[in-house]
Amino acid sequence: MARDHAILACTECKRRNYIKTRNKKTMAERIELKKYCRFDRKHTVHREVK
């Protein structure tokens, strides 16, 4: 299986809000997306955590 689950955590409140699947072979680096954080009530940068 090449697809893997990536857990995204907010950079401001440090809570894990999203789970996204990614292809490990084509996306070797960690994911960084701007998504909505319901705890901060605004769009923030979310990064992949281990």
PyMOL Python script that loads the backbone (N, CA, C, O; Angstrom):
from pymol import cmd

cmd.read_pdbstr("""\
ATOM      1  N   MET A   1       0.836  -1.202   0.000  1.00  0.00           N
ATOM      2  CA  MET A   1       0.000   0.000   0.000  1.00  0.00           C
ATOM      3  C   MET A   1       0.874   1.255   0.000  1.00  0.00           C
ATOM      4  O   MET A   1       1.693   1.456   0.897  1.00  0.00           O
ATOM      5  N   ALA A   2       0.692   2.065  -0.983  1.00  0.00           N
ATOM      6  CA  ALA A   2       1.495   3.282  -1.097  1.00  0.00           C
ATOM      7  C   ALA A   2       0.838   4.451  -0.376  1.00  0.00           C
ATOM      8  O   ALA A   2       1.527   5.406  -0.015  1.00  0.00           O
ATOM      9  N   ARG A   3      -0.489   4.404  -0.153  1.00  0.00           N
ATOM     10  CA  ARG A   3      -1.183   5.518   0.483  1.00  0.00           C
ATOM     11  C   ARG A   3      -1.075   5.393   1.996  1.00  0.00           C
ATOM     12  O   ARG A   3      -1.179   4.299   2.552  1.00  0.00           O
ATOM     13  N   ASP A   4      -0.864   6.525   2.647  1.00  0.00           N
ATOM     14  CA  ASP A   4      -0.641   6.559   4.091  1.00  0.00           C
ATOM     15  C   ASP A   4      -1.468   7.682   4.691  1.00  0.00           C
ATOM     16  O   ASP A   4      -1.725   8.686   4.026  1.00  0.00           O
ATOM     17  N   HIS A   5      -1.888   7.525   5.940  1.00  0.00           N
ATOM     18  CA  HIS A   5      -2.631   8.565   6.631  1.00  0.00           C
ATOM     19  C   HIS A   5      -1.666   9.614   7.176  1.00  0.00           C
ATOM     20  O   HIS A   5      -0.639   9.279   7.767  1.00  0.00           O
ATOM     21  N   ALA A   6      -2.005  10.880   6.972  1.00  0.00           N
ATOM     22  CA  ALA A   6      -1.214  11.989   7.496  1.00  0.00           C
ATOM     23  C   ALA A   6      -2.106  12.776   8.449  1.00  0.00           C
ATOM     24  O   ALA A   6      -3.171  13.249   8.055  1.00  0.00           O
ATOM     25  N   ILE A   7      -1.678  12.917   9.697  1.00  0.00           N
ATOM     26  CA  ILE A   7      -2.438  13.661  10.697  1.00  0.00           C
ATOM     27  C   ILE A   7      -1.942  15.095  10.691  1.00  0.00           C
ATOM     28  O   ILE A   7      -0.742  15.342  10.812  1.00  0.00           O
ATOM     29  N   LEU A   8      -2.874  16.055  10.549  1.00  0.00           N
ATOM     30  CA  LEU A   8      -2.519  17.469  10.486  1.00  0.00           C
ATOM     31  C   LEU A   8      -2.846  18.146  11.816  1.00  0.00           C
ATOM     32  O   LEU A   8      -3.948  18.001  12.345  1.00  0.00           O
ATOM     33  N   ALA A   9      -1.878  18.881  12.343  1.00  0.00           N
ATOM     34  CA  ALA A   9      -2.047  19.595  13.602  1.00  0.00           C
ATOM     35  C   ALA A   9      -1.908  21.097  13.358  1.00  0.00           C
ATOM     36  O   ALA A   9      -1.100  21.531  12.537  1.00  0.00           O
ATOM     37  N   CYS A  10      -2.696  21.874  14.072  1.00  0.00           N
ATOM     38  CA  CYS A  10      -2.660  23.333  13.963  1.00  0.00           C
ATOM     39  C   CYS A  10      -1.341  23.850  14.545  1.00  0.00           C
ATOM     40  O   CYS A  10      -0.871  23.353  15.568  1.00  0.00           O
ATOM     41  N   THR A  11      -0.755  24.840  13.894  1.00  0.00           N
ATOM     42  CA  THR A  11       0.519  25.381  14.380  1.00  0.00           C
ATOM     43  C   THR A  11       0.324  26.352  15.543  1.00  0.00           C
ATOM     44  O   THR A  11       1.274  26.633  16.273  1.00  0.00           O
ATOM     45  N   GLU A  12      -0.892  26.867  15.727  1.00  0.00           N
ATOM     46  CA  GLU A  12      -1.138  27.831  16.800  1.00  0.00           C
ATOM     47  C   GLU A  12      -1.622  27.157  18.089  1.00  0.00           C
ATOM     48  O   GLU A  12      -1.079  27.418  19.163  1.00  0.00           O
ATOM     49  N   CYS A  13      -2.633  26.296  17.990  1.00  0.00           N
ATOM     50  CA  CYS A  13      -3.173  25.671  19.212  1.00  0.00           C
ATOM     51  C   CYS A  13      -2.608  24.269  19.444  1.00  0.00           C
ATOM     52  O   CYS A  13      -2.828  23.687  20.506  1.00  0.00           O
ATOM     53  N   LYS A  14      -1.882  23.720  18.464  1.00  0.00           N
ATOM     54  CA  LYS A  14      -1.211  22.409  18.532  1.00  0.00           C
ATOM     55  C   LYS A  14      -2.176  21.230  18.622  1.00  0.00           C
ATOM     56  O   LYS A  14      -1.768  20.137  19.013  1.00  0.00           O
ATOM     57  N   ARG A  15      -3.443  21.428  18.271  1.00  0.00           N
ATOM     58  CA  ARG A  15      -4.410  20.325  18.294  1.00  0.00           C
ATOM     59  C   ARG A  15      -4.452  19.631  16.945  1.00  0.00           C
ATOM     60  O   ARG A  15      -4.250  20.249  15.900  1.00  0.00           O
ATOM     61  N   ARG A  16      -4.717  18.335  16.992  1.00  0.00           N
ATOM     62  CA  ARG A  16      -4.778  17.527  15.770  1.00  0.00           C
ATOM     63  C   ARG A  16      -6.200  17.538  15.250  1.00  0.00           C
ATOM     64  O   ARG A  16      -7.089  16.921  15.836  1.00  0.00           O
ATOM     65  N   ASN A  17      -6.415  18.245  14.144  1.00  0.00           N
ATOM     66  CA  ASN A  17      -7.764  18.493  13.650  1.00  0.00           C
ATOM     67  C   ASN A  17      -8.154  17.681  12.425  1.00  0.00           C
ATOM     68  O   ASN A  17      -9.335  17.376  12.258  1.00  0.00           O
ATOM     69  N   TYR A  18      -7.212  17.319  11.562  1.00  0.00           N
ATOM     70  CA  TYR A  18      -7.540  16.707  10.279  1.00  0.00           C
ATOM     71  C   TYR A  18      -6.706  15.458  10.028  1.00  0.00           C
ATOM     72  O   TYR A  18      -5.580  15.334  10.510  1.00  0.00           O
ATOM     73  N   ILE A  19      -7.291  14.525   9.254  1.00  0.00           N
ATOM     74  CA  ILE A  19      -6.577  13.356   8.759  1.00  0.00           C
ATOM     75  C   ILE A  19      -6.711  13.369   7.250  1.00  0.00           C
ATOM     76  O   ILE A  19      -7.814  13.500   6.719  1.00  0.00           O
ATOM     77  N   LYS A  20      -5.586  13.234   6.555  1.00  0.00           N
ATOM     78  CA  LYS A  20      -5.564  13.277   5.093  1.00  0.00           C
ATOM     79  C   LYS A  20      -4.730  12.100   4.609  1.00  0.00           C
ATOM     80  O   LYS A  20      -3.759  11.716   5.261  1.00  0.00           O
ATOM     81  N   THR A  21      -5.102  11.527   3.473  1.00  0.00           N
ATOM     82  CA  THR A  21      -4.285  10.459   2.898  1.00  0.00           C
ATOM     83  C   THR A  21      -3.342  11.056   1.867  1.00  0.00           C
ATOM     84  O   THR A  21      -3.665  12.041   1.203  1.00  0.00           O
ATOM     85  N   ARG A  22      -2.180  10.445   1.745  1.00  0.00           N
ATOM     86  CA  ARG A  22      -1.193  10.919   0.785  1.00  0.00           C
ATOM     87  C   ARG A  22      -0.428   9.734   0.228  1.00  0.00           C
ATOM     88  O   ARG A  22      -0.354   8.677   0.855  1.00  0.00           O
ATOM     89  N   ASN A  23       0.136   9.917  -0.945  1.00  0.00           N
ATOM     90  CA  ASN A  23       0.964   8.911  -1.584  1.00  0.00           C
ATOM     91  C   ASN A  23       2.403   9.151  -1.145  1.00  0.00           C
ATOM     92  O   ASN A  23       2.975  10.197  -1.455  1.00  0.00           O
ATOM     93  N   LYS A  24       2.993   8.205  -0.434  1.00  0.00           N
ATOM     94  CA  LYS A  24       4.351   8.367   0.088  1.00  0.00           C
ATOM     95  C   LYS A  24       5.404   8.481  -1.009  1.00  0.00           C
ATOM     96  O   LYS A  24       6.417   9.158  -0.835  1.00  0.00           O
ATOM     97  N   LYS A  25       5.167   7.824  -2.130  1.00  0.00           N
ATOM     98  CA  LYS A  25       6.167   7.832  -3.203  1.00  0.00           C
ATOM     99  C   LYS A  25       6.245   9.179  -3.903  1.00  0.00           C
ATOM    100  O   LYS A  25       7.338   9.623  -4.257  1.00  0.00           O
ATOM    101  N   THR A  26       5.106   9.843  -4.113  1.00  0.00           N
ATOM    102  CA  THR A  26       5.115  11.118  -4.836  1.00  0.00           C
ATOM    103  C   THR A  26       5.260  12.309  -3.912  1.00  0.00           C
ATOM    104  O   THR A  26       5.740  13.357  -4.343  1.00  0.00           O
ATOM    105  N   MET A  27       4.860  12.185  -2.649  1.00  0.00           N
ATOM    106  CA  MET A  27       4.957  13.284  -1.680  1.00  0.00           C
ATOM    107  C   MET A  27       5.843  12.846  -0.519  1.00  0.00           C
ATOM    108  O   MET A  27       5.343  12.401   0.514  1.00  0.00           O
ATOM    109  N   ALA A  28       7.131  12.971  -0.684  1.00  0.00           N
ATOM    110  CA  ALA A  28       8.080  12.515   0.332  1.00  0.00           C
ATOM    111  C   ALA A  28       8.154  13.477   1.520  1.00  0.00           C
ATOM    112  O   ALA A  28       8.377  13.046   2.651  1.00  0.00           O
ATOM    113  N   GLU A  29       7.970  14.773   1.271  1.00  0.00           N
ATOM    114  CA  GLU A  29       8.076  15.762   2.350  1.00  0.00           C
ATOM    115  C   GLU A  29       6.758  15.834   3.133  1.00  0.00           C
ATOM    116  O   GLU A  29       5.739  15.294   2.702  1.00  0.00           O
ATOM    117  N   ARG A  30       6.794  16.495   4.265  1.00  0.00           N
ATOM    118  CA  ARG A  30       5.609  16.634   5.114  1.00  0.00           C
ATOM    119  C   ARG A  30       4.615  17.629   4.516  1.00  0.00           C
ATOM    120  O   ARG A  30       4.997  18.607   3.873  1.00  0.00           O
ATOM    121  N   ILE A  31       3.344  17.355   4.745  1.00  0.00           N
ATOM    122  CA  ILE A  31       2.278  18.204   4.211  1.00  0.00           C
ATOM    123  C   ILE A  31       2.118  19.444   5.086  1.00  0.00           C
ATOM    124  O   ILE A  31       2.210  19.369   6.311  1.00  0.00           O
ATOM    125  N   GLU A  32       1.879  20.577   4.445  1.00  0.00           N
ATOM    126  CA  GLU A  32       1.598  21.836   5.147  1.00  0.00           C
ATOM    127  C   GLU A  32       0.484  22.544   4.387  1.00  0.00           C
ATOM    128  O   GLU A  32       0.682  22.990   3.257  1.00  0.00           O
ATOM    129  N   LEU A  33      -0.696  22.646   5.015  1.00  0.00           N
ATOM    130  CA  LEU A  33      -1.870  23.238   4.379  1.00  0.00           C
ATOM    131  C   LEU A  33      -2.478  24.311   5.266  1.00  0.00           C
ATOM    132  O   LEU A  33      -2.340  24.277   6.489  1.00  0.00           O
ATOM    133  N   LYS A  34      -3.151  25.259   4.638  1.00  0.00           N
ATOM    134  CA  LYS A  34      -3.883  26.278   5.383  1.00  0.00           C
ATOM    135  C   LYS A  34      -5.336  25.826   5.477  1.00  0.00           C
ATOM    136  O   LYS A  34      -6.042  25.792   4.470  1.00  0.00           O
ATOM    137  N   LYS A  35      -5.788  25.478   6.688  1.00  0.00           N
ATOM    138  CA  LYS A  35      -7.127  24.953   6.899  1.00  0.00           C
ATOM    139  C   LYS A  35      -7.782  25.655   8.085  1.00  0.00           C
ATOM    140  O   LYS A  35      -7.125  26.374   8.837  1.00  0.00           O
ATOM    141  N   TYR A  36      -9.082  25.437   8.239  1.00  0.00           N
ATOM    142  CA  TYR A  36      -9.838  26.087   9.302  1.00  0.00           C
ATOM    143  C   TYR A  36      -9.642  25.344  10.622  1.00  0.00           C
ATOM    144  O   TYR A  36      -9.772  24.122  10.678  1.00  0.00           O
ATOM    145  N   CYS A  37      -9.332  26.087  11.679  1.00  0.00           N
ATOM    146  CA  CYS A  37      -9.213  25.530  13.025  1.00  0.00           C
ATOM    147  C   CYS A  37     -10.441  25.960  13.821  1.00  0.00           C
ATOM    148  O   CYS A  37     -10.651  27.150  14.054  1.00  0.00           O
ATOM    149  N   ARG A  38     -11.251  24.989  14.236  1.00  0.00           N
ATOM    150  CA  ARG A  38     -12.475  25.338  14.951  1.00  0.00           C
ATOM    151  C   ARG A  38     -12.221  25.832  16.373  1.00  0.00           C
ATOM    152  O   ARG A  38     -13.090  26.469  16.968  1.00  0.00           O
ATOM    153  N   PHE A  39     -11.062  25.550  16.915  1.00  0.00           N
ATOM    154  CA  PHE A  39     -10.733  26.011  18.261  1.00  0.00           C
ATOM    155  C   PHE A  39     -10.281  27.472  18.260  1.00  0.00           C
ATOM    156  O   PHE A  39     -10.590  28.221  19.186  1.00  0.00           O
ATOM    157  N   ASP A  40      -9.549  27.874  17.214  1.00  0.00           N
ATOM    158  CA  ASP A  40      -9.115  29.265  17.070  1.00  0.00           C
ATOM    159  C   ASP A  40     -10.134  30.106  16.302  1.00  0.00           C
ATOM    160  O   ASP A  40     -10.088  31.336  16.330  1.00  0.00           O
ATOM    161  N   ARG A  41     -11.062  29.418  15.611  1.00  0.00           N
ATOM    162  CA  ARG A  41     -12.106  30.056  14.798  1.00  0.00           C
ATOM    163  C   ARG A  41     -11.533  30.931  13.682  1.00  0.00           C
ATOM    164  O   ARG A  41     -12.022  32.030  13.421  1.00  0.00           O
ATOM    165  N   LYS A  42     -10.483  30.418  13.028  1.00  0.00           N
ATOM    166  CA  LYS A  42      -9.893  31.119  11.892  1.00  0.00           C
ATOM    167  C   LYS A  42      -9.065  30.121  11.088  1.00  0.00           C
ATOM    168  O   LYS A  42      -8.807  29.008  11.545  1.00  0.00           O
ATOM    169  N   HIS A  43      -8.657  30.520   9.904  1.00  0.00           N
ATOM    170  CA  HIS A  43      -7.797  29.697   9.062  1.00  0.00           C
ATOM    171  C   HIS A  43      -6.348  29.820   9.529  1.00  0.00           C
ATOM    172  O   HIS A  43      -5.820  30.925   9.654  1.00  0.00           O
ATOM    173  N   THR A  44      -5.716  28.686   9.784  1.00  0.00           N
ATOM    174  CA  THR A  44      -4.326  28.647  10.223  1.00  0.00           C
ATOM    175  C   THR A  44      -3.570  27.602   9.431  1.00  0.00           C
ATOM    176  O   THR A  44      -4.173  26.798   8.720  1.00  0.00           O
ATOM    177  N   VAL A  45      -2.259  27.608   9.547  1.00  0.00           N
ATOM    178  CA  VAL A  45      -1.429  26.618   8.880  1.00  0.00           C
ATOM    179  C   VAL A  45      -1.465  25.334   9.705  1.00  0.00           C
ATOM    180  O   VAL A  45      -1.274  25.356  10.921  1.00  0.00           O
ATOM    181  N   HIS A  46      -1.713  24.225   9.029  1.00  0.00           N
ATOM    182  CA  HIS A  46      -1.712  22.906   9.655  1.00  0.00           C
ATOM    183  C   HIS A  46      -0.565  22.106   9.056  1.00  0.00           C
ATOM    184  O   HIS A  46      -0.404  22.071   7.836  1.00  0.00           O
ATOM    185  N   ARG A  47       0.238  21.460   9.908  1.00  0.00           N
ATOM    186  CA  ARG A  47       1.370  20.664   9.461  1.00  0.00           C
ATOM    187  C   ARG A  47       1.198  19.210   9.853  1.00  0.00           C
ATOM    188  O   ARG A  47       0.521  18.884  10.828  1.00  0.00           O
ATOM    189  N   GLU A  48       1.818  18.357   9.081  1.00  0.00           N
ATOM    190  CA  GLU A  48       1.755  16.925   9.363  1.00  0.00           C
ATOM    191  C   GLU A  48       2.593  16.602  10.586  1.00  0.00           C
ATOM    192  O   GLU A  48       3.706  17.107  10.735  1.00  0.00           O
ATOM    193  N   VAL A  49       2.063  15.764  11.456  1.00  0.00           N
ATOM    194  CA  VAL A  49       2.789  15.299  12.644  1.00  0.00           C
ATOM    195  C   VAL A  49       2.971  13.800  12.548  1.00  0.00           C
ATOM    196  O   VAL A  49       2.235  13.124  11.828  1.00  0.00           O
ATOM    197  N   LYS A  50       3.927  13.289  13.255  1.00  0.00           N
ATOM    198  CA  LYS A  50       4.183  11.841  13.241  1.00  0.00           C
ATOM    199  C   LYS A  50       3.276  11.131  14.201  1.00  0.00           C
ATOM    200  O   LYS A  50       3.345   9.908  14.327  1.00  0.00           O
TER     201      LYS A  50
END
""", "prot")
cmd.dss("prot")
cmd.show_as("cartoon", "prot")
cmd.util.cbc("prot")
cmd.orient("prot")
